[in-house]
């Protein structure tokens, strides 16, 4: 049976993550407050950021940059700005 959380990103009840995807306090906050759908949206944004900015995940500076953007996206309602990307009109 799926675990339900109140997703603070989507502002609704939704299926929660199956396991804690990140370590520590921020990982617990994501696990308790972010849905699978919102996490999937973040993963797409994160992939674009890594590719467009040529981030190196071995670099602590680049990991901190991603974490800062993840917190802003998931918890503060900010959209991630990706240079040269224009979303498709549906």
C-alpha positions as semicolon CSV with decimal commas, in nm:
position;residue;x (nm);y (nm);z (nm)
1;X;0,000;0,000;0,000
2;X;0,133;0,341;-0,094
3;X;0,231;0,588;0,174
4;X;0,042;0,918;0,152
5;X;0,192;1,254;0,248
6;X;0,073;1,610;0,229
7;X;0,306;1,737;-0,042
8;X;0,415;2,092;0,039
9;X;0,528;2,144;-0,322
10;X;0,197;2,043;-0,481
11;X;-0,019;2,153;-0,186
12;X;-0,218;1,830;-0,184
13;X;-0,220;1,475;-0,050
14;X;-0,028;1,244;-0,279
15;X;0,174;0,922;-0,283
16;X;0,490;0,963;-0,077
17;X;0,836;0,841;-0,159
18;X;0,906;0,473;-0,091
19;X;1,230;0,546;0,094
20;X;1,446;0,837;0,208
21;X;1,640;0,943;-0,101
22;X;1,884;1,179;0,073
23;X;2,078;1,147;0,398
24;X;2,035;1,359;0,705
25;X;1,784;1,619;0,811
26;X;1,706;1,743;0,458
27;X;1,646;1,384;0,348
28;X;1,395;1,335;0,629
29;X;1,221;1,661;0,540
30;X;1,191;1,552;0,175
31;X;1,068;1,205;0,275
32;X;0,804;1,347;0,511
33;X;0,679;1,636;0,294
34;X;0,739;1,566;-0,076
35;X;0,541;1,335;-0,305
36;X;0,670;1,103;-0,575
37;X;0,528;1,339;-0,839
38;X;0,707;1,645;-0,697
39;X;1,030;1,447;-0,657
40;X;1,005;1,336;-1,019
41;X;0,964;1,699;-1,127
42;X;1,274;1,792;-0,927
43;X;1,474;1,504;-1,077
44;X;1,396;1,635;-1,428
45;X;1,505;1,987;-1,329
46;X;1,816;1,851;-1,159
47;X;1,915;1,657;-1,471
48;X;1,880;1,970;-1,683
49;X;2,088;2,171;-1,434
50;X;2,364;1,909;-1,428
51;X;2,377;1,891;-1,806
52;X;2,345;2,262;-1,888
53;X;2,587;2,383;-1,621
54;X;2,820;2,083;-1,667
55;X;2,815;2,015;-1,294
56;X;3,055;1,765;-1,139
57;X;2,883;1,568;-0,864
58;X;3,223;1,493;-0,710
59;X;3,255;1,865;-0,636
60;X;3,116;1,974;-0,300
61;X;3,048;2,320;-0,445
62;X;2,834;2,171;-0,725
63;X;2,647;1,943;-0,482
64;X;2,574;2,242;-0,258
65;X;2,448;2,435;-0,564
66;X;2,208;2,149;-0,646
67;X;2,088;2,122;-0,286
68;X;2,022;2,497;-0,268
69;X;1,818;2,478;-0,590
70;X;1,634;2,166;-0,470
71;X;1,527;2,337;-0,147
72;X;1,417;2,649;-0,338
73;X;1,219;2,439;-0,589
74;X;1,055;2,193;-0,350
75;X;0,996;2,407;-0,041
76;X;1,005;2,774;-0,143
77;X;0,803;2,760;-0,465
78;X;1,084;2,895;-0,683
79;X;1,129;2,763;-1,034
80;X;1,473;2,654;-1,146
81;X;1,616;2,877;-1,417
82;X;1,797;2,683;-1,685
83;X;1,996;2,892;-1,932
84;X;1,874;2,851;-2,289
85;X;1,570;2,637;-2,196
86;X;1,222;2,739;-2,303
87;X;0,939;2,509;-2,194
88;X;0,708;2,375;-2,462
89;X;0,364;2,531;-2,489
90;X;0,101;2,263;-2,442
